Amino acid sequence: MAKTIETKYYDVILSPIITENSMKLVEEANRYTFKVAKTANKVEIKKAVEAIFDVTVLNVHTITVSPKAKRVGRYEGFKSGYKKAIVQLKEGDKIAAFAI
């Protein structure tokens, strides 16, 4: 029987964050960066990454990114804040979605 992944895991991990700095972390320290749900804690993030990508997570760091004030002409507003997680994997494990 095929291994099924609960949908709650996909509610925790929202999207990968792919920037120059995050790709440098992947190459140098085997750390991957994700945008996660604001209510998610480190244990839930660890379980979700292990279940979705079939890897072993060593540790999880979380950062809450504040909303930034933005302006377009005379209109002012805010860029929404979010929570991100930096996940370190066991040596030898990789997530293929980050391979470019």
OpenMM code with the backbone's topology and positions (N, CA, C; nanometers):
from openmm import Vec3, app, unit

residues = "MET ALA LYS THR ILE GLU THR LYS TYR TYR ASP VAL ILE LEU SER PRO ILE ILE THR GLU ASN SER MET LYS LEU VAL GLU GLU ALA ASN ARG TYR THR PHE LYS VAL ALA LYS THR ALA ASN LYS VAL GLU ILE LYS LYS ALA VAL GLU ALA ILE PHE ASP VAL THR VAL LEU ASN VAL HIS THR ILE THR VAL SER PRO LYS ALA LYS ARG VAL GLY ARG TYR GLU GLY PHE LYS SER GLY TYR LYS LYS ALA ILE VAL GLN LEU LYS GLU GLY ASP LYS ILE ALA ALA PHE ALA ILE".split()
positions = [
    Vec3(0.0837, -0.1176, 0.0000),
    Vec3(0.0000, 0.0000, 0.0000),
    Vec3(0.0883, 0.1241, 0.0000),
    Vec3(0.0522, 0.2229, -0.0757),
    Vec3(0.1311, 0.3448, -0.0881),
    Vec3(0.1265, 0.4243, 0.0423),
    Vec3(0.2362, 0.4909, 0.0719),
    Vec3(0.2464, 0.5722, 0.1916),
    Vec3(0.1697, 0.7034, 0.1687),
    Vec3(0.0725, 0.7318, 0.2554),
    Vec3(-0.0052, 0.8545, 0.2405),
    Vec3(0.0426, 0.9585, 0.3399),
    Vec3(0.0383, 1.0838, 0.3009),
    Vec3(0.0797, 1.1946, 0.3861),
    Vec3(-0.0453, 1.2720, 0.4236),
    Vec3(-0.0601, 1.2964, 0.5533),
    Vec3(-0.1770, 1.3692, 0.5995),
    Vec3(-0.1750, 1.5119, 0.5456),
    Vec3(-0.2918, 1.5651, 0.5179),
    Vec3(-0.2995, 1.7001, 0.4619),
    Vec3(-0.2585, 1.8061, 0.5623),
    Vec3(-0.2610, 1.7750, 0.6922),
    Vec3(-0.2220, 1.8761, 0.7902),
    Vec3(-0.0752, 1.9145, 0.7740),
    Vec3(0.0075, 1.8244, 0.7231),
    Vec3(0.1485, 1.8570, 0.7016),
    Vec3(0.1640, 1.9636, 0.5939),
    Vec3(0.0775, 1.9581, 0.4931),
    Vec3(0.0829, 2.0581, 0.3877),
    Vec3(0.0280, 2.1925, 0.4343),
    Vec3(-0.0469, 2.1936, 0.5433),
    Vec3(-0.0928, 2.3189, 0.6022),
    Vec3(0.0161, 2.3845, 0.6857),
    Vec3(0.1152, 2.3081, 0.7293),
    Vec3(0.2267, 2.3617, 0.8089),
    Vec3(0.3323, 2.4210, 0.7173),
    Vec3(0.3774, 2.3465, 0.6180),
    Vec3(0.4796, 2.3931, 0.5235),
    Vec3(0.4076, 2.4599, 0.4067),
    Vec3(0.4222, 2.5916, 0.3931),
    Vec3(0.3493, 2.6650, 0.2888),
    Vec3(0.4262, 2.6713, 0.1578),
    Vec3(0.5565, 2.7074, 0.1637),
    Vec3(0.6349, 2.7166, 0.0406),
    Vec3(0.7832, 2.7242, 0.0757),
    Vec3(0.8693, 2.6876, -0.0190),
    Vec3(1.0129, 2.7074, 0.0035),
    Vec3(1.0492, 2.8540, -0.0181),
    Vec3(1.1538, 2.8983, 0.0481),
    Vec3(1.2069, 3.0325, 0.0256),
    Vec3(1.3384, 3.0139, -0.0492),
    Vec3(1.3423, 3.0614, -0.1738),
    Vec3(1.4607, 3.0427, -0.2569),
    Vec3(1.5204, 3.1799, -0.2861),
    Vec3(1.6299, 3.2102, -0.2162),
    Vec3(1.7051, 3.3337, -0.2353),
    Vec3(1.8524, 3.2968, -0.2442),
    Vec3(1.9363, 3.3959, -0.2697),
    Vec3(2.0797, 3.3684, -0.2750),
    Vec3(2.1306, 3.3168, -0.1411),
    Vec3(2.0858, 3.3807, -0.0329),
    Vec3(2.1319, 3.3384, 0.0993),
    Vec3(2.0828, 3.1982, 0.1349),
    Vec3(1.9578, 3.1671, 0.1027),
    Vec3(1.9057, 3.0346, 0.1363),
    Vec3(1.9755, 2.9264, 0.0536),
    Vec3(2.0096, 2.9551, -0.0701),
    Vec3(2.0799, 2.8565, -0.1517),
    Vec3(2.2233, 2.8354, -0.1023),
    Vec3(2.2831, 2.9421, -0.0487),
    Vec3(2.4165, 2.9292, 0.0107),
    Vec3(2.4108, 2.8382, 0.1336),
    Vec3(2.3037, 2.8500, 0.2134),
    Vec3(2.2861, 2.7627, 0.3300),
    Vec3(2.2699, 2.6171, 0.2882),
    Vec3(2.2017, 2.5943, 0.1771),
    Vec3(2.1839, 2.4574, 0.1280),
    Vec3(2.3192, 2.3973, 0.0906),
    Vec3(2.4006, 2.4727, 0.0193),
    Vec3(2.5299, 2.4218, -0.0264),
    Vec3(2.6286, 2.4017, 0.0878),
    Vec3(2.6354, 2.4975, 0.1798),
    Vec3(2.7385, 2.4947, 0.2831),
    Vec3(2.7010, 2.4123, 0.4059),
    Vec3(2.5744, 2.4204, 0.4503),
    Vec3(2.5394, 2.3602, 0.5786),
    Vec3(2.4221, 2.2631, 0.5715),
    Vec3(2.3734, 2.2309, 0.4523),
    Vec3(2.2601, 2.1401, 0.4350),
    Vec3(2.1374, 2.1886, 0.5123),
    Vec3(2.1103, 2.3219, 0.5051),
    Vec3(1.9957, 2.3835, 0.5719),
    Vec3(1.8991, 2.4364, 0.4665),
    Vec3(1.7718, 2.4077, 0.4858),
    Vec3(1.6678, 2.4460, 0.3918),
    Vec3(1.5722, 2.5444, 0.4579),
    Vec3(1.5234, 2.6422, 0.3816),
    Vec3(1.4388, 2.7484, 0.4347),
    Vec3(1.2980, 2.7357, 0.3771),
    Vec3(1.1980, 2.7429, 0.4667),
    Vec3(1.0580, 2.7310, 0.4266),
    Vec3(0.9755, 2.8423, 0.4890),
    Vec3(0.8711, 2.8835, 0.4173),
    Vec3(0.7681, 2.9692, 0.4761),
    Vec3(0.6687, 2.8739, 0.5409),
    Vec3(0.6363, 2.8977, 0.6692),
    Vec3(0.5498, 2.8064, 0.7435),
    Vec3(0.4311, 2.8816, 0.8018),
    Vec3(0.3333, 2.8077, 0.8499),
    Vec3(0.2152, 2.8672, 0.9125),
    Vec3(0.2571, 2.9423, 1.0390),
    Vec3(0.1914, 3.0551, 1.0653),
    Vec3(0.2266, 3.1359, 1.1821),
    Vec3(0.2040, 3.0630, 1.3132),
    Vec3(0.1119, 2.9681, 1.3148),
    Vec3(0.0806, 2.8961, 1.4384),
    Vec3(0.1649, 2.7706, 1.4576),
    Vec3(0.2490, 2.7362, 1.3607),
    Vec3(0.3273, 2.6131, 1.3675),
    Vec3(0.4415, 2.6266, 1.4674),
    Vec3(0.4679, 2.5187, 1.5408),
    Vec3(0.5832, 2.5174, 1.6308),
    Vec3(0.6923, 2.4280, 1.5724),
    Vec3(0.8060, 2.4228, 1.6410),
    Vec3(0.9222, 2.3512, 1.5861),
    Vec3(0.8960, 2.2016, 1.5700),
    Vec3(0.8240, 2.1430, 1.6634),
    Vec3(0.7957, 1.9998, 1.6560),
    Vec3(0.7071, 1.9691, 1.5349),
    Vec3(0.6041, 2.0496, 1.5123),
    Vec3(0.5166, 2.0293, 1.3966),
    Vec3(0.5925, 2.0481, 1.2662),
    Vec3(0.6811, 2.1475, 1.2623),
    Vec3(0.7601, 2.1719, 1.1411),
    Vec3(0.8504, 2.0532, 1.1124),
    Vec3(0.9161, 2.0015, 1.2158),
    Vec3(1.0047, 1.8861, 1.1997),
    Vec3(0.9281, 1.7655, 1.1463),
    Vec3(0.8128, 1.7357, 1.2053),
    Vec3(0.7331, 1.6207, 1.1607),
    Vec3(0.6865, 1.6380, 1.0166),
    Vec3(0.6462, 1.7605, 0.9811),
    Vec3(0.5969, 1.7857, 0.8458),
    Vec3(0.7070, 1.7676, 0.7422),
    Vec3(0.8252, 1.8219, 0.7675),
    Vec3(0.9363, 1.8098, 0.6721),
    Vec3(0.9775, 1.6634, 0.6582),
    Vec3(0.9848, 1.5917, 0.7692),
    Vec3(1.0228, 1.4503, 0.7627),
    Vec3(0.9196, 1.3679, 0.6869),
    Vec3(0.7919, 1.3983, 0.7054),
    Vec3(0.6873, 1.3206, 0.6381),
    Vec3(0.6788, 1.3534, 0.4891),
    Vec3(0.6876, 1.4812, 0.4547),
    Vec3(0.6706, 1.5214, 0.3149),
    Vec3(0.7908, 1.4820, 0.2296),
    Vec3(0.9124, 1.5074, 0.2792),
    Vec3(1.0326, 1.4883, 0.1976),
    Vec3(1.1094, 1.3607, 0.2291),
    Vec3(1.0675, 1.2838, 0.3292),
    Vec3(1.1316, 1.1575, 0.3669),
    Vec3(1.2807, 1.1775, 0.3971),
    Vec3(1.3098, 1.2713, 0.4885),
    Vec3(1.4458, 1.3019, 0.5317),
    Vec3(1.4504, 1.3009, 0.6844),
    Vec3(1.5709, 1.3120, 0.7412),
    Vec3(1.5876, 1.3199, 0.8860),
    Vec3(1.6282, 1.4615, 0.9224),
    Vec3(1.5501, 1.5252, 1.0091),
    Vec3(1.5755, 1.6634, 1.0508),
    Vec3(1.6545, 1.6625, 1.1809),
    Vec3(1.7652, 1.7378, 1.1836),
    Vec3(1.8454, 1.7482, 1.3054),
    Vec3(1.7965, 1.8598, 1.3957),
    Vec3(1.7731, 1.9794, 1.3411),
    Vec3(1.7189, 2.0887, 1.4221),
    Vec3(1.6426, 2.1875, 1.3357),
    Vec3(1.5623, 2.2707, 1.4041),
    Vec3(1.4762, 2.3675, 1.3376),
    Vec3(1.4933, 2.5027, 1.4058),
    Vec3(1.5167, 2.6066, 1.3269),
    Vec3(1.5202, 2.7437, 1.3761),
    Vec3(1.4021, 2.8165, 1.3143),
    Vec3(1.3281, 2.8937, 1.3958),
    Vec3(1.2145, 2.9685, 1.3431),
    Vec3(1.2376, 3.1177, 1.3611),
    Vec3(1.1878, 3.1946, 1.2654),
    Vec3(1.1994, 3.3402, 1.2663),
    Vec3(1.0646, 3.3970, 1.2262),
    Vec3(1.0150, 3.4947, 1.3026),
    Vec3(0.8937, 3.5642, 1.2647),
    Vec3(0.9337, 3.6930, 1.1943),
    Vec3(0.8995, 3.7044, 1.0670),
    Vec3(0.9343, 3.8206, 0.9859),
    Vec3(0.8232, 3.9242, 1.0015),
    Vec3(0.8595, 4.0453, 1.0418),
    Vec3(0.7620, 4.1512, 1.0648),
    Vec3(0.7080, 4.2059, 0.9332),
    Vec3(0.5862, 4.2632, 0.9372),
    Vec3(0.5346, 4.3299, 0.8173),
    Vec3(0.6180, 4.4536, 0.7863),
    Vec3(0.6377, 4.4819, 0.6590),
    Vec3(0.7164, 4.5986, 0.6183),
    Vec3(0.6241, 4.7026, 0.5562),
    Vec3(0.6494, 4.8264, 0.5887),
    Vec3(0.5718, 4.9360, 0.5290),
    Vec3(0.6167, 4.9538, 0.3846),
    Vec3(0.5228, 4.9617, 0.2947),
    Vec3(0.5512, 4.9810, 0.1522),
    Vec3(0.4673, 5.0970, 0.1013),
    Vec3(0.5174, 5.1581, -0.0050),
    Vec3(0.4476, 5.2727, -0.0596),
    Vec3(0.4567, 5.2690, -0.2121),
    Vec3(0.3441, 5.2917, -0.2780),
    Vec3(0.3385, 5.3019, -0.4231),
    Vec3(0.2703, 5.4344, -0.4540),
    Vec3(0.3506, 5.5327, -0.4931),
    Vec3(0.2955, 5.6661, -0.5160),
    Vec3(0.2408, 5.7246, -0.3877),
    Vec3(0.1167, 5.7638, -0.3899),
    Vec3(0.0571, 5.8208, -0.2696),
    Vec3(-0.0103, 5.7168, -0.1808),
    Vec3(-0.0110, 5.5913, -0.2230),
    Vec3(-0.0770, 5.4858, -0.1478),
    Vec3(0.0224, 5.4169, -0.0554),
    Vec3(-0.0170, 5.4039, 0.0688),
    Vec3(0.0681, 5.3372, 0.1668),
    Vec3(0.0009, 5.2097, 0.2143),
    Vec3(0.0820, 5.1135, 0.2478),
    Vec3(0.0281, 4.9881, 0.2986),
    Vec3(0.1387, 4.9065, 0.3618),
    Vec3(0.1097, 4.7822, 0.3870),
    Vec3(0.2070, 4.6932, 0.4480),
    Vec3(0.2196, 4.5654, 0.3676),
    Vec3(0.3430, 4.5178, 0.3565),
    Vec3(0.3700, 4.3864, 0.3017),
    Vec3(0.3492, 4.2894, 0.4179),
    Vec3(0.2728, 4.1851, 0.3992),
    Vec3(0.2348, 4.0994, 0.5111),
    Vec3(0.3557, 4.0293, 0.5726),
    Vec3(0.3492, 4.0096, 0.7033),
    Vec3(0.4533, 3.9363, 0.7741),
    Vec3(0.4286, 3.7867, 0.7614),
    Vec3(0.5277, 3.7072, 0.7951),
    Vec3(0.5149, 3.5625, 0.7881),
    Vec3(0.6155, 3.4989, 0.8824),
    Vec3(0.6088, 3.3683, 0.8949),
    Vec3(0.7023, 3.2938, 0.9780),
    Vec3(0.7848, 3.2046, 0.8871),
    Vec3(0.9147, 3.2011, 0.9100),
    Vec3(0.9979, 3.1123, 0.8293),
    Vec3(1.0760, 3.0185, 0.9189),
    Vec3(1.1099, 2.9045, 0.8643),
    Vec3(1.1831, 2.8022, 0.9384),
    Vec3(1.3062, 2.7624, 0.8593),
    Vec3(1.4183, 2.7523, 0.9296),
    Vec3(1.5422, 2.7029, 0.8694),
    Vec3(1.5659, 2.5648, 0.9295),
    Vec3(1.5647, 2.4631, 0.8439),
    Vec3(1.5691, 2.3247, 0.8866),
    Vec3(1.7012, 2.2636, 0.8453),
    Vec3(1.7736, 2.2045, 0.9431),
    Vec3(1.9000, 2.1380, 0.9106),
    Vec3(1.8752, 1.9882, 0.8995),
    Vec3(1.9224, 1.9312, 0.7888),
    Vec3(1.9041, 1.7885, 0.7635),
    Vec3(2.0291, 1.7099, 0.7988),
    Vec3(2.0100, 1.5798, 0.8189),
    Vec3(2.1213, 1.4899, 0.8441),
    Vec3(2.2131, 1.4877, 0.7222),
    Vec3(2.3410, 1.4727, 0.7463),
    Vec3(2.4374, 1.4708, 0.6359),
    Vec3(2.4047, 1.3555, 0.5415),
    Vec3(2.3993, 1.3859, 0.4136),
    Vec3(2.3648, 1.2870, 0.3123),
    Vec3(2.2216, 1.2987, 0.2639),
    Vec3(2.1320, 1.3574, 0.3456),
    Vec3(1.9936, 1.3789, 0.3038),
    Vec3(1.9843, 1.5055, 0.2209),
    Vec3(1.8968, 1.5032, 0.1200),
    Vec3(1.8751, 1.6209, 0.0347),
    Vec3(1.7293, 1.6293, -0.0021),
    Vec3(1.6868, 1.7514, -0.0356),
    Vec3(1.5519, 1.7725, -0.0869),
    Vec3(1.5666, 1.8100, -0.2338),
    Vec3(1.5117, 1.7260, -0.3210),
    Vec3(1.5332, 1.7411, -0.4656),
    Vec3(1.4695, 1.8694, -0.5211),
    Vec3(1.3660, 1.9195, -0.4569),
    Vec3(1.2973, 2.0391, -0.5086),
    Vec3(1.3886, 2.1614, -0.5086),
    Vec3(1.4912, 2.1626, -0.4238),
    Vec3(1.5815, 2.2764, -0.4170),
    Vec3(1.6943, 2.2668, -0.5182),
    Vec3(1.7119, 2.1531, -0.5812),
    Vec3(1.8190, 2.1367, -0.6792),
    Vec3(1.7893, 2.2206, -0.8030),
    Vec3(1.8854, 2.3007, -0.8426),
    Vec3(1.8662, 2.3866, -0.9606),
    Vec3(1.9605, 2.3423, -1.0709),
] * unit.nanometer
topology = app.Topology()
chain = topology.addChain("A")
for resn in residues:
    res = topology.addResidue(resn, chain)
    for name in ("N", "CA", "C"):
        topology.addAtom(name, app.Element.getBySymbol(name[0]), res)
